[in-house]
């Protein structure tokens, strides 16, 4: 089995998203890592029970327009003010 990671990409992405949102910018972070779900792990307790919640996998498999799917704010995980998150899977 070949292991991947270890260079800090997920940690760096999470940190940059957090800093930008604290600076007043709106941030949407999407976990597109289907093998480890690294960023999703950090927000596991905040994952909505709502079946309508969006995930990156649902975005890829859906017949619905991505624009329509992303326009519904209640489908995101609200991490912080201005910081929304889409998990890799749900």
Buried (B, 14 or more C-beta within 10 A) or exposed (E): EEEEEEEEEBEEBBEEBBEBBEEEEEBEBBBEBEEBBBBBEBBEEEBBEEEEBBBBBBBEEEEEEEEEBBEEEEBBBBBEEBBBBBBBEB
